[in-house]
Amino acid sequence: MSLPRYRTPTEILPTKGYVTVLEGEPGIGKTTLALASALASGTVKYISYNEPEESLMNKAQRVLHRRPDNLEVVHTLSGGTQKVFSEIIDSMDKGKIVILDSVDAFLWGETGQQPERVLLQLIYESVKVRNGSLVLINEGISGLSNVLKFVVDAYMRLEAENLLGINARKIRVIKDRDYPVSVFPFYYTFYDGYQVFGASYFLELDKVRQKKVKIWERPFGSKSVMNEPELFLYILDSSVSVPFSRLYRAWLAVDYLSHKHSIVFIVRPDEDVEKIKESIGTMAGTNLGIEVVKSSGSIVDDSKMLKSFSDAMLIADMIIWEHEASSNPSVYESAIKDIVENNTKKGSGAILFSYRSYRGLEITEKYATRERSIVERDGHIFLRTVRPPGPLYYVNIVGSPEPELRLVTMF
């Protein structure tokens, strides 16, 4: 008997008979997340103490790319906890997903009564036997948060995290009744519709390299930089694994090959040239235009060797030359300048990968036109062009049925 898998926030929110709490700071996207997940699953009754109907409609339209016809809004300014209670029960009897925004406003709705008791009665006695589900948006002002964690069916916290200078939104699932919860957070974006990402990075990356891959649409704007004879630096945080670095270099080679560019792909002296060439050829569906060559271990000798490739884009990991960068930085810098001048003259470019701790990075950065940084957080990979500044991308890796790597704009 297989164990139940953990569920995504999108799956949790519309669960029938469930009470789910969304908690987070103002502006983190609680309302939009609740709307996007609920509207994709059925008719939604939104009880709002703050936002007017038109504002909610506009938020829904931005993430769904359409004006929702399954959203009903009840706007209440204050008071009337019993009236709101009745509205919730009636809507859930009809199988609707009810969003109460917010718990704090509901509890403060009327003095002289016991709104906390009404809320707990709603959770304990009324929701479980009905066809709909209830989503509670909690600002955490009332102090009831600790109680809610124990009595509701699902509890999720929305947070912001600074990644490469830009705040990314993430969700931590604290509780999901009868299901395990992921130890890793989910990240989400509303940039181009609503998307939530689990930690898909734990795919066997070597197996992804054993099939023809789907090429992504170029995400860096309508003006491609593919034809610019410049030096591009990919700087990897120490958290990024070596298997991912290898996969991404190969994927870049496939991308350039698909756009009819020639590639010279340099590998370490201890790596198998034919095996790597076969892998890139499998991913690209062709070996035409790709030359995989073994580094001599010396950047001086490699720079001389590269002159024999008339118009090929260079892709390499700078670790193969790190010894020279540390032991003889002036010779290393001269060779880097030689590579840049040679590639500029022949009208091609170079893409070099470096971990942030490399000594060679300090030297090479002076000659780079563009820099892109990559960081890993809890099994998720993010990329951003930091020079010149650009948006933050989520590196979404899909393993089957057709391997795909897609850069999704986060912010």
C-alpha positions in Angstrom: 0.0 0.0 0.0 1.5 3.3 -1.1 1.6 6.2 1.4 -0.4 9.4 0.5 1.8 12.1 -1.1 1.8 15.6 0.2 -0.6 18.1 -1.5 0.1 21.5 -3.0 -1.6 24.6 -1.7 -3.8 24.7 -4.8 -5.1 21.2 -4.0 -5.6 21.9 -0.3 -7.7 25.1 -0.5 -10.9 23.8 -2.2 -11.1 20.5 -0.2 -14.7 19.8 0.6 -15.5 19.9 4.3 -12.2 21.6 5.0 -11.4 24.8 7.0 -8.2 26.3 5.8 -6.3 29.2 7.2 -4.1 31.5 5.1 -1.8 33.7 7.3 0.7 36.3 6.3 1.7 40.0 6.3 -0.3 42.6 4.4 0.4 42.6 0.7 1.9 39.1 0.5 -1.0 37.9 -1.7 -3.4 36.1 0.6 -6.5 37.4 -1.2 -5.2 36.7 -4.7 -3.9 33.2 -3.7 -7.2 32.3 -2.2 -9.2 33.6 -5.2 -7.0 32.0 -7.8 -7.1 28.5 -6.2 -10.8 28.6 -5.3 -12.0 30.0 -8.6 -10.3 27.2 -10.5 -12.3 24.6 -8.5 -15.9 25.9 -8.3 -18.2 28.7 -7.3 -16.8 31.1 -4.8 -18.6 33.2 -2.2 -16.2 35.9 -1.0 -17.2 37.7 2.2 -15.2 40.8 2.4 -14.9 43.3 5.3 -12.4 45.5 3.4 -12.1 45.1 -0.4 -15.0 46.1 -2.7 -16.4 43.8 -5.3 -14.7 45.5 -8.2 -11.3 45.3 -6.6 -11.7 41.5 -6.1 -13.0 41.1 -9.6 -9.9 42.9 -11.0 -7.5 40.7 -8.9 -9.2 37.6 -10.1 -9.0 38.7 -13.7 -5.3 39.5 -13.5 -4.4 35.9 -12.5 -7.1 34.0 -14.5 -6.8 36.2 -17.6 -10.6 36.4 -17.7 -13.5 38.1 -15.9 -14.7 35.4 -13.4 -18.4 34.4 -13.7 -18.2 32.1 -10.7 -17.4 34.8 -8.0 -20.0 36.1 -5.7 -19.0 39.0 -3.3 -20.7 39.9 -0.1 -19.3 43.2 1.2 -19.9 43.9 4.9 -18.5 46.9 6.7 -19.0 45.9 10.3 -21.1 43.9 12.7 -23.6 41.1 11.9 -21.6 38.0 12.9 -24.8 35.9 12.9 -25.7 37.2 9.5 -22.2 36.3 8.2 -22.5 32.9 9.9 -25.8 32.3 8.1 -24.3 33.4 4.7 -21.4 30.9 5.1 -23.7 28.0 6.1 -26.1 28.6 3.2 -23.3 28.9 0.7 -21.6 25.7 1.9 -24.8 23.8 1.7 -24.8 24.7 -2.0 -21.3 23.3 -2.4 -19.6 26.7 -2.7 -16.1 27.6 -1.6 -16.4 30.4 1.0 -13.6 32.8 1.7 -13.9 34.9 4.8 -11.7 38.0 4.7 -10.7 38.3 7.4 -10.8 36.4 10.7 -9.8 39.6 12.5 -12.6 41.7 11.1 -15.1 38.9 11.8 -14.0 38.7 15.4 -14.2 42.5 15.8 -17.5 42.6 14.0 -19.8 43.1 16.9 -19.2 44.0 20.6 -21.3 42.5 23.4 -21.4 39.1 21.8 -18.9 36.2 21.6 -17.6 36.1 18.0 -14.8 33.7 19.0 -17.4 31.2 20.1 -19.3 31.7 16.8 -16.2 31.1 14.8 -15.2 28.0 16.7 -18.8 26.7 16.4 -18.6 27.3 12.6 -15.3 25.3 12.4 -16.3 22.5 14.8 -19.9 21.9 14.1 -21.0 23.4 10.8 -18.4 23.0 8.1 -17.6 19.2 8.4 -21.1 18.0 7.3 -21.4 20.3 4.3 -20.5 20.1 0.7 -18.4 23.2 0.5 -15.1 24.4 2.0 -14.2 27.5 4.1 -11.0 29.5 3.7 -10.1 31.9 6.5 -7.8 34.8 5.8 -5.9 35.7 9.0 -3.9 38.8 9.5 -2.8 37.5 13.0 -4.0 40.7 14.8 -6.6 39.0 17.0 -4.3 36.7 18.8 -6.4 33.6 17.8 -3.7 32.2 15.5 -2.4 29.6 18.0 -5.9 28.3 18.6 -6.7 28.2 14.9 -3.7 26.0 14.2 -5.1 23.2 16.3 -8.8 23.4 15.3 -8.7 23.9 11.5 -7.9 21.2 8.9 -5.2 23.1 7.0 -2.9 25.9 8.0 -0.6 27.8 5.6 1.7 30.7 6.2 2.7 33.1 3.3 6.1 34.7 3.6 8.5 36.9 1.6 12.2 35.9 1.0 14.9 38.0 -0.5 16.5 36.1 -3.4 19.3 37.8 -5.4 18.0 41.2 -4.4 14.3 40.6 -5.1 11.5 39.4 -2.7 10.0 36.1 -3.8 6.7 34.8 -2.3 6.6 31.4 -0.7 4.1 29.2 1.2 4.8 27.0 4.1 2.1 24.3 4.7 2.0 23.8 8.4 -0.9 21.4 8.6 -3.0 19.3 6.2 -5.3 16.9 7.9 -4.9 13.3 6.9 -2.0 14.1 4.6 1.7 14.5 5.1 3.1 18.0 4.5 6.2 18.9 2.5 9.2 19.9 4.6 10.1 22.4 1.9 8.1 25.5 1.0 6.3 26.2 -2.2 7.0 29.3 -4.2 4.4 31.2 -6.1 3.9 34.0 -8.5 1.1 36.2 -9.9 3.3 37.7 -12.6 1.7 36.0 -15.6 -1.2 34.3 -14.1 -1.1 32.2 -10.9 1.6 29.5 -10.6 2.8 27.5 -7.6 6.0 25.5 -7.6 6.9 22.5 -5.5 10.5 21.3 -5.1 10.7 19.5 -8.5 14.5 19.9 -8.4 14.8 16.5 -6.7 14.4 14.8 -10.1 17.3 12.5 -11.1 19.1 15.1 -13.2 21.3 12.6 -15.0 18.1 10.9 -16.4 16.8 14.2 -17.7 19.9 14.4 -19.8 19.1 11.0 -21.5 16.2 12.3 -23.6 15.5 14.9 -26.2 14.5 18.0 -24.4 11.8 20.6 -25.1 13.4 24.0 -25.7 12.0 26.9 -23.7 11.0 30.3 -25.1 13.8 32.7 -24.4 12.8 34.7 -21.3 15.2 37.6 -21.5 13.1 39.9 -23.6 12.3 40.3 -27.3 15.8 41.5 -28.1 17.9 38.3 -28.0 21.5 38.6 -26.9 22.4 35.3 -28.6 24.2 37.1 -31.5 26.2 39.5 -29.3 29.9 38.6 -29.3 30.4 39.1 -25.6 31.4 37.4 -22.4 28.5 36.1 -20.2 29.2 35.0 -16.6 26.9 32.6 -14.7 27.7 32.9 -11.0 26.5 30.0 -8.9 25.9 30.3 -5.2 27.6 27.5 -3.1 24.1 26.0 -2.5 23.8 25.0 -6.2 24.7 21.4 -6.9 27.3 20.3 -9.4 24.7 18.0 -11.2 22.5 21.1 -11.8 25.5 23.1 -13.0 26.3 20.4 -15.5 22.6 20.1 -16.6 22.3 23.8 -17.1 25.5 24.1 -19.2 24.2 21.3 -21.4 20.8 22.9 -21.7 22.4 26.2 -22.8 24.3 24.3 -25.5 21.1 22.7 -26.7 19.3 26.1 -26.7 22.1 27.7 -28.9 22.2 24.7 -31.2 18.5 24.9 -31.7 19.0 28.5 -32.9 21.6 27.3 -35.4 24.7 28.4 -33.5 28.0 26.4 -33.4 29.2 25.4 -29.9 32.5 24.5 -28.5 31.9 22.8 -25.1 35.1 22.5 -22.9 35.1 19.7 -20.3 37.6 18.7 -17.6 40.6 16.6 -18.4 39.1 13.7 -16.5 35.7 13.7 -18.2 34.6 11.5 -21.1 34.3 13.6 -24.3 32.3 11.1 -26.3 29.8 10.5 -23.5 29.2 14.2 -23.0 28.9 14.8 -26.7 26.4 12.0 -27.0 24.4 13.4 -24.0 24.1 16.9 -25.6 23.3 15.3 -29.0 20.5 13.3 -27.4 19.1 16.4 -25.7 19.3 18.4 -28.9 18.2 15.7 -31.3 21.4 16.3 -33.3 25.1 16.4 -33.0 25.5 19.0 -35.8 27.3 22.1 -34.7 28.6 20.8 -31.3 32.3 20.2 -30.6 33.1 18.8 -27.2 36.8 19.2 -26.4 38.9 18.2 -23.4 40.7 21.0 -21.6 44.4 20.8 -21.3 44.1 22.0 -17.7 45.8 25.3 -18.7 43.9 28.4 -19.7 46.8 29.6 -21.8 46.9 26.4 -23.9 43.1 26.3 -24.1 42.9 29.9 -25.3 45.3 29.0 -28.2 43.2 25.9 -29.0 40.0 28.0 -29.2 41.4 30.1 -32.0 40.9 27.1 -34.3 37.2 27.3 -33.9 36.1 30.1 -36.3 32.7 31.1 -35.1 31.7 28.8 -32.2 30.2 29.9 -28.9 32.3 28.8 -26.0 30.7 27.2 -23.0 32.9 26.2 -20.0 33.2 25.8 -16.3 36.0 28.0 -15.0 37.0 25.4 -12.3 39.2 23.8 -15.0 41.4 26.9 -14.9 41.1 27.7 -11.2 44.6 26.5 -10.3 46.2 29.0 -12.7 43.9 31.8 -11.4 45.2 31.2 -7.9 48.9 30.6 -8.7 49.5 33.0 -11.6 46.6 35.6 -11.8 48.4 37.8 -14.3 48.9 35.0 -16.8 45.2 33.9 -16.2 44.0 37.5 -16.8 46.0 37.8 -20.0 44.4 34.5 -21.3 40.9 35.7 -20.4 41.5 38.9 -22.3 42.8 36.8 -25.2 39.6 34.6 -25.2 37.3 37.7 -25.1 39.2 39.5 -27.9 39.3 36.4 -30.1 35.5 35.7 -29.6 34.7 39.4 -30.4 36.8 39.3 -33.5 35.2 36.1 -34.8 31.7 37.4 -33.9 30.8 34.7 -31.4 30.5 34.8 -27.6 31.6 33.0 -24.5 29.5 31.6 -21.6 31.6 30.9 -18.5 30.3 29.3 -15.2 31.8 30.0 -11.8 31.0 29.4 -8.2 31.1 32.5 -6.2 34.2 31.3 -4.2 36.4 31.0 -7.3 39.5 33.1 -7.4 39.2 33.3 -11.2 35.8 35.0 -10.9 37.3 38.2 -9.4 39.5 38.5 -12.5 37.0 37.4 -15.1 34.2 39.7 -13.9 36.1 42.7 -15.2 35.7 41.5 -18.8 32.1 40.2 -18.6 29.3 42.2 -20.3 26.5 40.4 -18.5 26.2 38.5 -15.2 23.6 36.1 -14.2 23.4 34.7 -10.7 21.9 31.3 -9.7 20.9 30.3 -6.2 19.2 27.3 -4.7 16.8 27.4 -1.7 15.2 24.3 -0.3 15.3 22.4 -3.6 14.2 25.3 -5.7 16.5 27.1 -8.2 16.3 30.8 -9.0 18.1 32.9 -11.6 18.5 36.6 -12.2 20.5 38.8 -14.5 22.3 41.1 -12.0 24.3 43.1 -14.5 22.4 44.8 -16.1 19.6 44.3 -13.4 16.7 42.1 -14.5 13.7 40.2 -13.1 13.9 37.1 -10.9 13.2 33.8 -12.6 12.2 30.4 -11.2 14.0 27.6 -12.9 11.2 25.0 -13.3 12.5 21.5 -14.2 10.0 19.0 -15.6 11.3 15.4 -16.0 8.5 13.7 -17.9 7.0 12.9 -20.3 9.2 15.3 -22.2 12.1 16.9 -20.2 11.8 20.6 -20.1 13.5 23.5 -18.3 11.5 26.7 -18.2 12.4 30.1 -16.7 9.3 31.5 -15.1 9.2 35.2 -14.1 8.7 35.5 -10.4 8.9 39.3 -10.0 
